[in-house]
Structures are given as structure tokens and as C-alpha cells.
């Protein structure tokens, strides 16, 4: 592991404070830098998690405006890295870079900067839904099948969730960048427009919600990892099943996989629910990814190269870690 502190850029935000909390819970000895613009907020978070200090970040400056004597072991981007200064800083320091911000249609510049300096540092593109939770659930279900033909993923953004408005803003930003939604249909990438974008989403409690196809890294990752010819990710905004039942707004993911089991056509449904909400689930997934990259999760530290969340963990191990942290995961054959 590199010496220095894990730098959370955007660490004073809604997701950042959750990432700091989960990293501290999983890595009690790891030093943290809570990077942000509001030093009062960053300082309060640093004091809460312990073994941390606030750090003022300037996203528009080389090295993020940090002094030469700042030593980092990883750079975690929880805020847009529009000038690529965060990635360039991580490469210059030779430390892992992890980003959950830039969507599937936005990462061309990151890929170009990586390609020009591919041996400098590990680069993890983790802007999957909730940092990878949906992809790992789908991969777990797909393991049951000899042949996987179709994967349909859905998620609910509860408007009462603290991170709900931020998630909706991210969704709108990605769709403004590329208005059609990316799916895979019959083994080919397909861009949906008009009414084809719309689809029903069956929530955990059985309700049918109106949803829209969303371009996300999960779709590309699962196409490569499973060979399924049909993959689609839909998002709905509304009340989560937990809130409908009188509980807290929850992170809610539903996945259905179709294919062959023992030579027969079968369909399996999996659900994931976390009553701490969207930001906490994302922060937990960030903690799992950065811990694996640094060699803190019982495996070797990641070497220089480009990676994705699903390449850092086995699905069973990953979902087990989520379950130990309070995430409810269920499966059923339909």
C-alpha cells in the first residue's frame, strides 16, 4: 500500500461524508483527507470520522491546488473532474484513482488521458449505479445460468431520499450529454428515443412504476461480462417500497435475468434494498472499491491499468460484504 492519506475529493458532500464513514468503519487505521470547498463542513466531517483532516481543493488548478508536501495514497473523485486535474494528479503521484462521477457517455477524456500514461497508476471507472451494486447483483444471478440471454435492471430514486435530488441531477446531466438511452438489443448497441425509452418497473412490493431507460456503465459492463445479448437499465422516480410500507426512503434495485439453467429456459429475479438510502449505499461501494485497490481487503493492491468495480471483487464476496453492512438481498426463480 502507498503511504499517505486517502483523498476524498468532494468529501464534504452527501456521498462524500458517507464514503468517509464507511472507509473508516472498514479501515480503522487509514488516514483520510476530506477535500472540499467549505472548510467548516469538511472539518466537521474530519472530526467525526477521526484520523482525518480537511483540505481545500481547487478543481481548476493542477494538483487540485494542493501543496507539494501533501502525500496521498489514493484519489477518490466524488465531484466532477471536468478539467481532468484529479486524474492527472493521481497519475503524477502514482496512486490509485477512482471516480464515480462521469457517466458512460462522458468518460472519453479520462480514457484518453489514461491511454497516454497507462503505466502511471491504477484507474478505476466506477460510475456504475451506486458505484457497482446493481452490476454485482446481476453478475450473481447470471452465475446460475449456462447461457444468459437477457438482463433487465431497474432502480428507484425516492424523491424523499437525501441524495435523491443529486441522483436526478446526475441522470439529467447524462441524458443531456447524449439524449438517447443506450441498451443492448439482439447483441448490438442500440440507442433508444421517444416512447421506446419508457418501460414499467416492478418494485419490491409489487407496484408497477413508470420508468425510463438510462445510459449507465452497468449496461456495458454486463454485456462484456455475461455475453447476454439483451441488456437494459431503467430508472424510476417515486416512493421506494420501504417508504410505501411506512419506513425510511430506501435504495432499491431490481434485476431480472433470463437464460438456460440445466438446459431449460428460466427467469430469476433479484432485489437489493438498503434502508440507509442512496448516499450510504454509494459510499459503502466506494469504500469496497478503494479498499480493494489499495490492497486492504485481503487481496493484492491493484497495479497500474484501467479497471472497473466488477474486476475488483467476486460477486459472492461483494454481496456478502453488502449484506454484513445491512443491505437486504433476495433472489427468487420466476
Secondary structure, DSSP 4 states (H G I P E B T S, - for coil): --SSEEEEETTTSHHHHHHHHHHHHH-TT--EEEEES-HHHHHHHHHHHSSEEEEE--TTSGGGG--TT--EEEEEE-S--TTSHHHHHHHHHT-EEEESSS-TTTTHHHHHHHHHTTTS-EEEE--SGGGTHHHHHHHHHHTT-SEEEEEEEEEEEETTSTTHHHHHHHHHHHHHHS-SEEEEETTEEEEE-GGGGEEEEE-TTS-EEEEEE---HHHHHHHHHH--SEEEEEEEEE--HHHHTTS---EEEEEEEEEEETTEEEEEEEEEEETT-HHHHHHHHHHHHHHHHTT-SSSPPPPSEEEEGGGTS-HHHHHHHHHHTT-EEEEEE-
